[in-house]
Amino acid sequence: KYAHYIVIVRHEYRLYYYEHGAMVRRFDVALGRPGYATPLGYYRIYGKRKPAGGALGSCAMFYRRAGGIAIHGTNQPYLIRHPAPRAYSHGCARMLNRQALWLYDRAPVGTRVHNLR
């Protein structure tokens, strides 16, 4: 239905990217740690920043204003690689920098984000 759509499944530590209803790619992500859970619900990307730097890594796509929650790269790639991913962030979805840049180029402002348990 939508040109661009992102689904984050918390219990899988995965982010799925869809175009026109077809899954294009799946990514392992580090998500919110206890006390800072990645929020459930429906959102839209409202802002983007590249380069982001620091803990935000190569770029950031902000989708929840309260808390500044974003999908972004990381300066700690070991959080995503095996035996990870891990519950580590303050609610954001951290990706490997190269994967975050790939998604950044395809997910425009307004892209819908659906976070599931």
Biopython code that builds the backbone (N, CA, C, O; Angstrom):
import numpy as np
from Bio.PDB.StructureBuilder import StructureBuilder

atoms = [
    (1, "LYS", "N", (0.814, -1.200, 0.000)),
    (1, "LYS", "CA", (0.000, 0.000, 0.000)),
    (1, "LYS", "C", (0.856, 1.262, 0.000)),
    (1, "LYS", "O", (0.520, 2.239, -0.670)),
    (2, "TYR", "N", (1.968, 1.249, 0.752)),
    (2, "TYR", "CA", (2.814, 2.432, 0.848)),
    (2, "TYR", "C", (4.079, 2.239, 0.022)),
    (2, "TYR", "O", (4.572, 1.120, -0.128)),
    (3, "ALA", "N", (4.597, 3.338, -0.510)),
    (3, "ALA", "CA", (5.820, 3.267, -1.301)),
    (3, "ALA", "C", (6.998, 2.802, -0.439)),
    (3, "ALA", "O", (7.841, 2.030, -0.898)),
    (4, "HIS", "N", (7.053, 3.273, 0.809)),
    (4, "HIS", "CA", (8.139, 2.926, 1.729)),
    (4, "HIS", "C", (7.525, 2.620, 3.086)),
    (4, "HIS", "O", (6.631, 3.333, 3.542)),
    (5, "TYR", "N", (8.004, 1.554, 3.736)),
    (5, "TYR", "CA", (7.436, 1.139, 5.015)),
    (5, "TYR", "C", (8.499, 0.390, 5.802)),
    (5, "TYR", "O", (9.203, -0.458, 5.254)),
    (6, "ILE", "N", (8.613, 0.701, 7.077)),
    (6, "ILE", "CA", (9.591, 0.050, 7.941)),
    (6, "ILE", "C", (8.851, -0.628, 9.082)),
    (6, "ILE", "O", (7.960, -0.035, 9.692)),
    (7, "VAL", "N", (9.220, -1.870, 9.369)),
    (7, "VAL", "CA", (8.664, -2.595, 10.505)),
    (7, "VAL", "C", (9.835, -3.020, 11.388)),
    (7, "VAL", "O", (10.796, -3.627, 10.915)),
    (8, "ILE", "N", (9.740, -2.691, 12.683)),
    (8, "ILE", "CA", (10.735, -3.130, 13.659)),
    (8, "ILE", "C", (10.042, -4.128, 14.574)),
    (8, "ILE", "O", (9.029, -3.810, 15.198)),
    (9, "VAL", "N", (10.590, -5.334, 14.650)),
    (9, "VAL", "CA", (10.025, -6.389, 15.498)),
    (9, "VAL", "C", (10.977, -6.556, 16.688)),
    (9, "VAL", "O", (12.081, -7.086, 16.559)),
    (10, "ARG", "N", (10.515, -6.090, 17.839)),
    (10, "ARG", "CA", (11.391, -6.047, 19.017)),
    (10, "ARG", "C", (11.903, -7.414, 19.447)),
    (10, "ARG", "O", (13.098, -7.557, 19.705)),
    (11, "HIS", "N", (11.055, -8.407, 19.530)),
    (11, "HIS", "CA", (11.520, -9.696, 20.049)),
    (11, "HIS", "C", (12.490, -10.400, 19.088)),
    (11, "HIS", "O", (13.217, -11.307, 19.495)),
    (12, "GLU", "N", (12.501, -9.989, 17.836)),
    (12, "GLU", "CA", (13.441, -10.561, 16.852)),
    (12, "GLU", "C", (14.724, -9.741, 16.742)),
    (12, "GLU", "O", (15.710, -10.224, 16.187)),
    (13, "TYR", "N", (14.734, -8.515, 17.257)),
    (13, "TYR", "CA", (15.829, -7.579, 17.041)),
    (13, "TYR", "C", (16.096, -7.430, 15.541)),
    (13, "TYR", "O", (17.227, -7.536, 15.069)),
    (14, "ARG", "N", (14.997, -7.179, 14.813)),
    (14, "ARG", "CA", (15.094, -7.052, 13.356)),
    (14, "ARG", "C", (14.294, -5.858, 12.855)),
    (14, "ARG", "O", (13.267, -5.489, 13.424)),
    (15, "LEU", "N", (14.792, -5.270, 11.781)),
    (15, "LEU", "CA", (14.106, -4.206, 11.061)),
    (15, "LEU", "C", (13.870, -4.705, 9.651)),
    (15, "LEU", "O", (14.781, -5.228, 9.009)),
    (16, "TYR", "N", (12.646, -4.544, 9.167)),
    (16, "TYR", "CA", (12.266, -4.958, 7.812)),
    (16, "TYR", "C", (11.925, -3.717, 7.012)),
    (16, "TYR", "O", (11.186, -2.851, 7.479)),
    (17, "TYR", "N", (12.466, -3.634, 5.805)),
    (17, "TYR", "CA", (12.181, -2.504, 4.918)),
    (17, "TYR", "C", (11.375, -3.003, 3.724)),
    (17, "TYR", "O", (11.767, -3.956, 3.050)),
    (18, "TYR", "N", (10.234, -2.340, 3.469)),
    (18, "TYR", "CA", (9.316, -2.702, 2.383)),
    (18, "TYR", "C", (9.181, -1.557, 1.389)),
    (18, "TYR", "O", (9.229, -0.386, 1.764)),
    (19, "GLU", "N", (9.016, -1.902, 0.141)),
    (19, "GLU", "CA", (8.643, -0.949, -0.910)),
    (19, "GLU", "C", (7.430, -1.504, -1.628)),
    (19, "GLU", "O", (7.453, -2.635, -2.113)),
    (20, "HIS", "N", (6.371, -0.715, -1.699)),
    (20, "HIS", "CA", (5.122, -1.096, -2.374)),
    (20, "HIS", "C", (4.632, -2.473, -1.940)),
    (20, "HIS", "O", (4.176, -3.266, -2.763)),
    (21, "GLY", "N", (4.731, -2.751, -0.635)),
    (21, "GLY", "CA", (4.214, -3.997, -0.082)),
    (21, "GLY", "C", (5.141, -5.194, -0.156)),
    (21, "GLY", "O", (4.820, -6.249, 0.391)),
    (22, "ALA", "N", (6.273, -5.063, -0.814)),
    (22, "ALA", "CA", (7.218, -6.186, -0.934)),
    (22, "ALA", "C", (8.432, -5.947, -0.034)),
    (22, "ALA", "O", (9.013, -4.861, -0.041)),
    (23, "MET", "N", (8.812, -6.973, 0.742)),
    (23, "MET", "CA", (9.989, -6.828, 1.580)),
    (23, "MET", "C", (11.229, -6.762, 0.699)),
    (23, "MET", "O", (11.449, -7.616, -0.159)),
    (24, "VAL", "N", (12.034, -5.729, 0.929)),
    (24, "VAL", "CA", (13.247, -5.523, 0.150)),
    (24, "VAL", "C", (14.471, -6.028, 0.910)),
    (24, "VAL", "O", (15.342, -6.689, 0.344)),
    (25, "ARG", "N", (14.522, -5.702, 2.211)),
    (25, "ARG", "CA", (15.680, -6.112, 3.012)),
    (25, "ARG", "C", (15.325, -6.246, 4.467)),
    (25, "ARG", "O", (14.382, -5.625, 4.958)),
    (26, "ARG", "N", (16.107, -7.081, 5.162)),
    (26, "ARG", "CA", (15.958, -7.308, 6.597)),
    (26, "ARG", "C", (17.305, -7.037, 7.252)),
    (26, "ARG", "O", (18.352, -7.400, 6.717)),
    (27, "PHE", "N", (17.268, -6.392, 8.418)),
    (27, "PHE", "CA", (18.497, -6.041, 9.122)),
    (27, "PHE", "C", (18.412, -6.446, 10.590)),
    (27, "PHE", "O", (17.350, -6.348, 11.205)),
    (28, "ASP", "N", (19.531, -6.899, 11.149)),
    (28, "ASP", "CA", (19.642, -7.067, 12.589)),
    (28, "ASP", "C", (19.872, -5.684, 13.186)),
    (28, "ASP", "O", (20.600, -4.872, 12.615)),
    (29, "VAL", "N", (19.251, -5.414, 14.336)),
    (29, "VAL", "CA", (19.391, -4.125, 14.993)),
    (29, "VAL", "C", (19.547, -4.314, 16.496)),
    (29, "VAL", "O", (19.072, -5.302, 17.056)),
    (30, "ALA", "N", (20.213, -3.370, 17.142)),
    (30, "ALA", "CA", (20.237, -3.295, 18.603)),
    (30, "ALA", "C", (19.093, -2.366, 18.983)),
    (30, "ALA", "O", (18.898, -1.328, 18.351)),
    (31, "LEU", "N", (18.338, -2.733, 20.013)),
    (31, "LEU", "CA", (17.156, -1.963, 20.403)),
    (31, "LEU", "C", (17.266, -1.501, 21.853)),
    (31, "LEU", "O", (18.302, -1.676, 22.494)),
    (32, "GLY", "N", (16.191, -0.913, 22.357)),
    (32, "GLY", "CA", (16.174, -0.325, 23.689)),
    (32, "GLY", "C", (16.402, -1.321, 24.810)),
    (32, "GLY", "O", (15.885, -2.438, 24.795)),
    (33, "ARG", "N", (17.179, -0.891, 25.770)),
    (33, "ARG", "CA", (17.463, -1.717, 26.938)),
    (33, "ARG", "C", (16.353, -1.548, 27.970)),
    (33, "ARG", "O", (15.520, -0.653, 27.833)),
    (34, "PRO", "N", (16.326, -2.396, 29.007)),
    (34, "PRO", "CA", (15.305, -2.272, 30.050)),
    (34, "PRO", "C", (15.277, -0.847, 30.620)),
    (34, "PRO", "O", (16.318, -0.265, 30.926)),
    (35, "GLY", "N", (14.088, -0.312, 30.751)),
    (35, "GLY", "CA", (13.909, 1.061, 31.202)),
    (35, "GLY", "C", (13.873, 2.059, 30.066)),
    (35, "GLY", "O", (13.421, 3.189, 30.250)),
    (36, "TYR", "N", (14.341, 1.663, 28.897)),
    (36, "TYR", "CA", (14.353, 2.512, 27.695)),
    (36, "TYR", "C", (13.870, 1.709, 26.489)),
    (36, "TYR", "O", (14.483, 1.752, 25.422)),
    (37, "ALA", "N", (12.793, 0.991, 26.659)),
    (37, "ALA", "CA", (12.303, 0.100, 25.594)),
    (37, "ALA", "C", (12.015, 0.864, 24.309)),
    (37, "ALA", "O", (11.539, 1.999, 24.337)),
    (38, "THR", "N", (12.308, 0.229, 23.199)),
    (38, "THR", "CA", (11.921, 0.785, 21.901)),
    (38, "THR", "C", (10.404, 0.878, 21.900)),
    (38, "THR", "O", (9.727, -0.114, 22.172)),
    (39, "PRO", "N", (9.855, 2.057, 21.599)),
    (39, "PRO", "CA", (8.401, 2.240, 21.723)),
    (39, "PRO", "C", (7.610, 1.433, 20.692)),
    (39, "PRO", "O", (8.033, 1.273, 19.548)),
    (40, "LEU", "N", (6.465, 0.936, 21.123)),
    (40, "LEU", "CA", (5.548, 0.236, 20.217)),
    (40, "LEU", "C", (4.644, 1.264, 19.553)),
    (40, "LEU", "O", (4.414, 2.343, 20.098)),
    (41, "GLY", "N", (4.134, 0.926, 18.374)),
    (41, "GLY", "CA", (3.161, 1.806, 17.733)),
    (41, "GLY", "C", (3.521, 2.179, 16.318)),
    (41, "GLY", "O", (4.432, 1.624, 15.705)),
    (42, "TYR", "N", (2.754, 3.159, 15.816)),
    (42, "TYR", "CA", (2.888, 3.650, 14.448)),
    (42, "TYR", "C", (3.482, 5.047, 14.462)),
    (42, "TYR", "O", (3.060, 5.902, 15.240)),
    (43, "TYR", "N", (4.457, 5.272, 13.601)),
    (43, "TYR", "CA", (5.148, 6.554, 13.528)),
    (43, "TYR", "C", (5.458, 6.874, 12.063)),
    (43, "TYR", "O", (5.164, 6.091, 11.160)),
    (44, "ARG", "N", (6.060, 8.050, 11.858)),
    (44, "ARG", "CA", (6.583, 8.448, 10.549)),
    (44, "ARG", "C", (7.937, 9.106, 10.753)),
    (44, "ARG", "O", (8.158, 9.793, 11.750)),
    (45, "ILE", "N", (8.826, 8.898, 9.821)),
    (45, "ILE", "CA", (10.104, 9.591, 9.869)),
    (45, "ILE", "C", (9.819, 11.076, 9.664)),
    (45, "ILE", "O", (9.237, 11.471, 8.655)),
    (46, "TYR", "N", (10.234, 11.892, 10.631)),
    (46, "TYR", "CA", (9.968, 13.333, 10.540)),
    (46, "TYR", "C", (11.229, 14.140, 10.267)),
    (46, "TYR", "O", (11.138, 15.320, 9.927)),
    (47, "GLY", "N", (12.400, 13.534, 10.407)),
    (47, "GLY", "CA", (13.637, 14.255, 10.150)),
    (47, "GLY", "C", (14.787, 13.294, 9.935)),
    (47, "GLY", "O", (14.778, 12.164, 10.422)),
    (48, "LYS", "N", (15.790, 13.773, 9.185)),
    (48, "LYS", "CA", (16.960, 12.954, 8.880)),
    (48, "LYS", "C", (18.214, 13.809, 9.035)),
    (48, "LYS", "O", (18.188, 15.023, 8.832)),
    (49, "ARG", "N", (19.327, 13.136, 9.405)),
    (49, "ARG", "CA", (20.589, 13.855, 9.551)),
    (49, "ARG", "C", (21.730, 12.955, 9.097)),
    (49, "ARG", "O", (21.820, 11.790, 9.484)),
    (50, "LYS", "N", (22.594, 13.524, 8.271)),
    (50, "LYS", "CA", (23.771, 12.795, 7.790)),
    (50, "LYS", "C", (24.881, 13.807, 7.566)),
    (50, "LYS", "O", (24.623, 14.802, 6.888)),
    (51, "PRO", "N", (26.072, 13.643, 8.068)),
    (51, "PRO", "CA", (26.448, 12.604, 9.015)),
    (51, "PRO", "C", (25.914, 12.941, 10.403)),
    (51, "PRO", "O", (25.703, 14.108, 10.734)),
    (52, "ALA", "N", (25.705, 11.934, 11.185)),
    (52, "ALA", "CA", (25.164, 12.138, 12.525)),
    (52, "ALA", "C", (26.291, 12.179, 13.563)),
    (52, "ALA", "O", (26.325, 13.078, 14.403)),
    (53, "GLY", "N", (27.205, 11.216, 13.509)),
    (53, "GLY", "CA", (28.360, 11.187, 14.396)),
    (53, "GLY", "C", (28.074, 10.611, 15.769)),
    (53, "GLY", "O", (26.918, 10.465, 16.166)),
    (54, "GLY", "N", (29.141, 10.284, 16.494)),
    (54, "GLY", "CA", (29.046, 9.722, 17.831)),
    (54, "GLY", "C", (28.243, 8.435, 17.856)),
    (54, "GLY", "O", (28.386, 7.588, 16.975)),
    (55, "ALA", "N", (27.398, 8.289, 18.867)),
    (55, "ALA", "CA", (26.587, 7.078, 19.019)),
    (55, "ALA", "C", (25.591, 6.914, 17.876)),
    (55, "ALA", "O", (25.110, 5.806, 17.641)),
    (56, "LEU", "N", (25.263, 8.009, 17.148)),
    (56, "LEU", "CA", (24.324, 7.931, 16.025)),
    (56, "LEU", "C", (24.980, 7.405, 14.759)),
    (56, "LEU", "O", (24.292, 7.118, 13.780)),
    (57, "GLY", "N", (26.289, 7.276, 14.766)),
    (57, "GLY", "CA", (26.986, 6.698, 13.625)),
    (57, "GLY", "C", (26.894, 7.541, 12.364)),
    (57, "GLY", "O", (26.993, 8.767, 12.412)),
    (58, "SER", "N", (26.705, 6.872, 11.241)),
    (58, "SER", "CA", (26.769, 7.495, 9.923)),
    (58, "SER", "C", (25.583, 8.394, 9.589)),
    (58, "SER", "O", (25.726, 9.346, 8.821)),
    (59, "CYS", "N", (24.413, 8.102, 10.159)),
    (59, "CYS", "CA", (23.212, 8.876, 9.828)),
    (59, "CYS", "C", (22.113, 8.531, 10.826)),
    (59, "CYS", "O", (22.202, 7.551, 11.566)),
    (60, "ALA", "N", (21.064, 9.370, 10.826)),
    (60, "ALA", "CA", (19.933, 9.132, 11.722)),
    (60, "ALA", "C", (18.639, 9.509, 11.020)),
    (60, "ALA", "O", (18.585, 10.485, 10.271)),
    (61, "MET", "N", (17.599, 8.723, 11.271)),
    (61, "MET", "CA", (16.246, 8.969, 10.755)),
    (61, "MET", "C", (15.322, 9.010, 11.968)),
    (61, "MET", "O", (15.000, 7.969, 12.540)),
    (62, "PHE", "N", (14.898, 10.196, 12.358)),
    (62, "PHE", "CA", (14.108, 10.385, 13.569)),
    (62, "PHE", "C", (12.637, 10.119, 13.294)),
    (62, "PHE", "O", (12.082, 10.602, 12.306)),
    (63, "TYR", "N", (11.995, 9.330, 14.195)),
    (63, "TYR", "CA", (10.589, 8.998, 13.972)),
    (63, "TYR", "C", (9.690, 9.186, 15.188)),
    (63, "TYR", "O", (8.470, 9.085, 15.056)),
    (64, "ARG", "N", (10.241, 9.452, 16.350)),
    (64, "ARG", "CA", (9.410, 9.740, 17.527)),
    (64, "ARG", "C", (10.020, 10.927, 18.253)),
    (64, "ARG", "O", (11.137, 10.854, 18.765)),
    (65, "ARG", "N", (9.269, 12.022, 18.287)),
    (65, "ARG", "CA", (9.800, 13.245, 18.882)),
    (65, "ARG", "C", (10.091, 13.091, 20.367)),
    (65, "ARG", "O", (11.147, 13.518, 20.834)),
    (66, "ALA", "N", (9.168, 12.487, 21.121)),
    (66, "ALA", "CA", (9.389, 12.278, 22.555)),
    (66, "ALA", "C", (10.585, 11.340, 22.735)),
    (66, "ALA", "O", (10.534, 10.171, 22.352)),
    (67, "GLY", "N", (11.639, 11.860, 23.312)),
    (67, "GLY", "CA", (12.835, 11.054, 23.523)),
    (67, "GLY", "C", (13.800, 11.069, 22.357)),
    (67, "GLY", "O", (14.889, 10.505, 22.460)),
    (68, "GLY", "N", (13.433, 11.702, 21.241)),
    (68, "GLY", "CA", (14.325, 11.751, 20.077)),
    (68, "GLY", "C", (14.663, 10.379, 19.534)),
    (68, "GLY", "O", (15.817, 10.109, 19.199)),
    (69, "ILE", "N", (13.665, 9.505, 19.442)),
    (69, "ILE", "CA", (13.889, 8.120, 19.002)),
    (69, "ILE", "C", (14.137, 8.081, 17.499)),
    (69, "ILE", "O", (13.441, 8.733, 16.721)),
    (70, "ALA", "N", (15.144, 7.301, 17.107)),
    (70, "ALA", "CA", (15.559, 7.248, 15.709)),
    (70, "ALA", "C", (16.013, 5.854, 15.309)),
    (70, "ALA", "O", (16.255, 4.984, 16.146)),
    (71, "ILE", "N", (16.119, 5.676, 14.012)),
    (71, "ILE", "CA", (16.825, 4.550, 13.407)),
    (71, "ILE", "C", (18.152, 5.159, 12.976)),
    (71, "ILE", "O", (18.172, 6.152, 12.249)),
    (72, "HIS", "N", (19.267, 4.567, 13.421)),
    (72, "HIS", "CA", (20.547, 5.201, 13.098)),
    (72, "HIS", "C", (21.676, 4.190, 13.070)),
    (72, "HIS", "O", (21.520, 3.032, 13.458)),
    (73, "GLY", "N", (22.820, 4.667, 12.596)),
    (73, "GLY", "CA", (24.034, 3.863, 12.597)),
    (73, "GLY", "C", (24.557, 3.763, 14.023)),
    (73, "GLY", "O", (23.858, 4.103, 14.977)),
    (74, "THR", "N", (25.790, 3.295, 14.157)),
    (74, "THR", "CA", (26.367, 3.152, 15.498)),
    (74, "THR", "C", (27.875, 3.275, 15.443)),
    (74, "THR", "O", (28.503, 2.968, 14.430)),
    (75, "ASN", "N", (28.449, 3.730, 16.551)),
    (75, "ASN", "CA", (29.908, 3.719, 16.699)),
    (75, "ASN", "C", (30.351, 2.475, 17.481)),
    (75, "ASN", "O", (31.515, 2.351, 17.862)),
    (76, "GLN", "N", (29.396, 1.547, 17.714)),
    (76, "GLN", "CA", (29.675, 0.305, 18.426)),
    (76, "GLN", "C", (29.100, -0.885, 17.644)),
    (76, "GLN", "O", (28.105, -1.473, 18.068)),
    (77, "PRO", "N", (29.713, -1.246, 16.510)),
    (77, "PRO", "CA", (29.149, -2.296, 15.658)),
    (77, "PRO", "C", (29.041, -3.659, 16.325)),
    (77, "PRO", "O", (28.242, -4.486, 15.886)),
    (78, "TYR", "N", (29.813, -3.916, 17.364)),
    (78, "TYR", "CA", (29.736, -5.201, 18.053)),
    (78, "TYR", "C", (28.371, -5.422, 18.701)),
    (78, "TYR", "O", (28.032, -6.556, 19.041)),
    (79, "LEU", "N", (27.582, -4.361, 18.879)),
    (79, "LEU", "CA", (26.238, -4.504, 19.443)),
    (79, "LEU", "C", (25.277, -5.200, 18.485)),
    (79, "LEU", "O", (24.259, -5.744, 18.912)),
    (80, "ILE", "N", (25.594, -5.184, 17.199)),
    (80, "ILE", "CA", (24.696, -5.756, 16.198)),
    (80, "ILE", "C", (25.185, -7.120, 15.725)),
    (80, "ILE", "O", (24.376, -7.996, 15.419)),
    (81, "ARG", "N", (26.477, -7.304, 15.664)),
    (81, "ARG", "CA", (27.024, -8.566, 15.157)),
    (81, "ARG", "C", (26.811, -9.693, 16.149)),
    (81, "ARG", "O", (26.571, -9.457, 17.333)),
    (82, "HIS", "N", (26.900, -10.919, 15.657)),
    (82, "HIS", "CA", (26.690, -12.110, 16.488)),
    (82, "HIS", "C", (27.751, -12.203, 17.566)),
    (82, "HIS", "O", (28.912, -11.916, 17.271)),
    (83, "PRO", "N", (27.436, -12.583, 18.797)),
    (83, "PRO", "CA", (26.190, -13.188, 19.236)),
    (83, "PRO", "C", (25.088, -12.189, 19.534)),
    (83, "PRO", "O", (24.055, -12.546, 20.101)),
    (84, "ALA", "N", (25.303, -10.941, 19.154)),
    (84, "ALA", "CA", (24.274, -9.909, 19.301)),
    (84, "ALA", "C", (23.197, -10.164, 18.256)),
    (84, "ALA", "O", (23.353, -11.157, 17.545)),
    (85, "PRO", "N", (22.187, -9.443, 18.079)),
    (85, "PRO", "CA", (21.976, -8.082, 18.580)),
    (85, "PRO", "C", (21.560, -8.056, 20.042)),
    (85, "PRO", "O", (21.224, -9.080, 20.637)),
    (86, "ARG", "N", (21.594, -6.863, 20.595)),
    (86, "ARG", "CA", (21.360, -6.708, 22.019)),
    (86, "ARG", "C", (20.364, -5.599, 22.335)),
    (86, "ARG", "O", (20.086, -4.730, 21.508)),
    (87, "ALA", "N", (19.843, -5.654, 23.539)),
    (87, "ALA", "CA", (19.039, -4.564, 24.077)),
    (87, "ALA", "C", (20.022, -3.600, 24.733)),
    (87, "ALA", "O", (20.519, -3.874, 25.825)),
    (88, "TYR", "N", (20.303, -2.491, 24.089)),
    (88, "TYR", "CA", (21.369, -1.616, 24.563)),
    (88, "TYR", "C", (21.020, -0.133, 24.508)),
    (88, "TYR", "O", (21.450, 0.625, 25.378)),
    (89, "SER", "N", (20.264, 0.295, 23.525)),
    (89, "SER", "CA", (20.077, 1.721, 23.264)),
    (89, "SER", "C", (19.085, 2.369, 24.230)),
    (89, "SER", "O", (18.545, 1.716, 25.123)),
    (90, "HIS", "N", (18.862, 3.651, 24.031)),
    (90, "HIS", "CA", (17.851, 4.414, 24.781)),
    (90, "HIS", "C", (16.529, 4.410, 24.027)),
    (90, "HIS", "O", (15.792, 5.395, 24.081)),
    (91, "GLY", "N", (16.212, 3.330, 23.327)),
    (91, "GLY", "CA", (14.954, 3.210, 22.604)),
    (91, "GLY", "C", (15.101, 3.244, 21.102)),
    (91, "GLY", "O", (14.166, 2.904, 20.377)),
    (92, "CYS", "N", (16.259, 3.650, 20.627)),
    (92, "CYS", "CA", (16.491, 3.725, 19.178)),
    (92, "CYS", "C", (16.781, 2.348, 18.598)),
    (92, "CYS", "O", (17.018, 1.385, 19.329)),
    (93, "ALA", "N", (16.758, 2.274, 17.273)),
    (93, "ALA", "CA", (17.181, 1.077, 16.541)),
    (93, "ALA", "C", (18.547, 1.382, 15.943)),
    (93, "ALA", "O", (18.664, 2.206, 15.036)),
    (94, "ARG", "N", (19.575, 0.720, 16.452)),
    (94, "ARG", "CA", (20.931, 0.905, 15.934)),
    (94, "ARG", "C", (21.220, -0.134, 14.868)),
    (94, "ARG", "O", (20.908, -1.314, 15.029)),
    (95, "MET", "N", (21.818, 0.319, 13.781)),
    (95, "MET", "CA", (22.182, -0.550, 12.659)),
    (95, "MET", "C", (23.669, -0.386, 12.381)),
    (95, "MET", "O", (24.290, 0.571, 12.844)),
    (96, "LEU", "N", (24.240, -1.319, 11.624)),
    (96, "LEU", "CA", (25.596, -1.113, 11.118)),
    (96, "LEU", "C", (25.577, 0.127, 10.232)),
    (96, "LEU", "O", (24.592, 0.369, 9.534)),
    (97, "ASN", "N", (26.639, 0.907, 10.250)),
    (97, "ASN", "CA", (26.665, 2.175, 9.517)),
    (97, "ASN", "C", (26.344, 2.030, 8.031)),
    (97, "ASN", "O", (25.552, 2.804, 7.492)),
    (98, "ARG", "N", (26.944, 1.059, 7.371)),
    (98, "ARG", "CA", (26.709, 0.905, 5.930)),
    (98, "ARG", "C", (25.244, 0.552, 5.651)),
    (98, "ARG", "O", (24.682, 0.983, 4.643)),
    (99, "GLN", "N", (24.629, -0.227, 6.539)),
    (99, "GLN", "CA", (23.218, -0.580, 6.367)),
    (99, "GLN", "C", (22.321, 0.618, 6.649)),
    (99, "GLN", "O", (21.321, 0.825, 5.962)),
    (100, "ALA", "N", (22.679, 1.407, 7.662)),
    (100, "ALA", "CA", (21.907, 2.619, 7.956)),
    (100, "ALA", "C", (21.954, 3.582, 6.771)),
    (100, "ALA", "O", (20.941, 4.197, 6.439)),
    (101, "LEU", "N", (23.106, 3.722, 6.135)),
    (101, "LEU", "CA", (23.224, 4.594, 4.956)),
    (101, "LEU", "C", (22.389, 4.073, 3.799)),
    (101, "LEU", "O", (21.771, 4.857, 3.078)),
    (102, "TRP", "N", (22.363, 2.749, 3.612)),
    (102, "TRP", "CA", (21.534, 2.155, 2.563)),
    (102, "TRP", "C", (20.072, 2.524, 2.794)),
    (102, "TRP", "O", (19.386, 2.955, 1.867)),
    (103, "LEU", "N", (19.592, 2.358, 4.030)),
    (103, "LEU", "CA", (18.206, 2.671, 4.352)),
    (103, "LEU", "C", (17.940, 4.174, 4.259)),
    (103, "LEU", "O", (16.884, 4.585, 3.777)),
    (104, "TYR", "N", (18.867, 4.977, 4.706)),
    (104, "TYR", "CA", (18.748, 6.438, 4.662)),
    (104, "TYR", "C", (18.451, 6.919, 3.241)),
    (104, "TYR", "O", (17.622, 7.806, 3.037)),
    (105, "ASP", "N", (19.131, 6.329, 2.270)),
    (105, "ASP", "CA", (18.951, 6.728, 0.872)),
    (105, "ASP", "C", (17.603, 6.306, 0.296)),
    (105, "ASP", "O", (17.189, 6.831, -0.738)),
    (106, "ARG", "N", (16.914, 5.376, 0.939)),
    (106, "ARG", "CA", (15.656, 4.843, 0.399)),
    (106, "ARG", "C", (14.415, 5.244, 1.177)),
    (106, "ARG", "O", (13.309, 5.176, 0.641)),
    (107, "ALA", "N", (14.569, 5.658, 2.423)),
    (107, "ALA", "CA", (13.423, 5.975, 3.282)),
    (107, "ALA", "C", (13.300, 7.492, 3.444)),
    (107, "ALA", "O", (13.978, 8.079, 4.288)),
    (108, "PRO", "N", (12.449, 8.126, 2.649)),
    (108, "PRO", "CA", (12.318, 9.582, 2.736)),
    (108, "PRO", "C", (11.563, 10.019, 3.995)),
    (108, "PRO", "O", (10.919, 9.208, 4.660)),
    (109, "VAL", "N", (11.653, 11.303, 4.304)),
    (109, "VAL", "CA", (10.826, 11.871, 5.370)),
    (109, "VAL", "C", (9.378, 11.531, 5.042)),
    (109, "VAL", "O", (8.948, 11.661, 3.896)),
    (110, "GLY", "N", (8.632, 11.097, 6.049)),
    (110, "GLY", "CA", (7.252, 10.661, 5.852)),
    (110, "GLY", "C", (7.088, 9.158, 5.808)),
    (110, "GLY", "O", (5.968, 8.656, 5.898)),
    (111, "THR", "N", (8.207, 8.416, 5.668)),
    (111, "THR", "CA", (8.132, 6.949, 5.655)),
    (111, "THR", "C", (7.502, 6.465, 6.953)),
    (111, "THR", "O", (7.861, 6.932, 8.035)),
    (112, "ARG", "N", (6.576, 5.542, 6.849)),
    (112, "ARG", "CA", (5.903, 4.980, 8.018)),
    (112, "ARG", "C", (6.794, 3.958, 8.711)),
    (112, "ARG", "O", (7.499, 3.179, 8.070)),
    (113, "VAL", "N", (6.741, 3.984, 10.043)),
    (113, "VAL", "CA", (7.504, 3.052, 10.882)),
    (113, "VAL", "C", (6.510, 2.402, 11.833)),
    (113, "VAL", "O", (5.782, 3.094, 12.546)),
    (114, "HIS", "N", (6.479, 1.073, 11.845)),
    (114, "HIS", "CA", (5.579, 0.317, 12.710)),
    (114, "HIS", "C", (6.422, -0.565, 13.613)),
    (114, "HIS", "O", (7.123, -1.463, 13.145)),
    (115, "ASN", "N", (6.349, -0.303, 14.915)),
    (115, "ASN", "CA", (7.111, -1.099, 15.884)),
    (115, "ASN", "C", (6.197, -2.110, 16.549)),
    (115, "ASN", "O", (5.166, -1.756, 17.120)),
    (116, "LEU", "N", (6.589, -3.371, 16.468)),
    (116, "LEU", "CA", (5.826, -4.482, 17.030)),
    (116, "LEU", "C", (6.599, -5.116, 18.175)),
    (116, "LEU", "O", (7.810, -4.935, 18.308)),
    (117, "ARG", "N", (5.862, -5.875, 19.008)),
    (117, "ARG", "CA", (6.513, -6.605, 20.109)),
    (117, "ARG", "C", (7.465, -7.602, 19.537)),
    (117, "ARG", "O", (8.122, -8.327, 20.283)),
]
sb = StructureBuilder()
sb.init_structure("model")
sb.init_model(0)
sb.init_chain("A")
sb.init_seg("    ")
for serial, (resi, resn, name, xyz) in enumerate(atoms, 1):
    if name == "N":
        sb.init_residue(resn, " ", resi, " ")
    sb.init_atom(name, np.array(xyz, "f"), 0.0, 1.0, " ", f" {name:<3s}", serial, name[0])
structure = sb.get_structure()
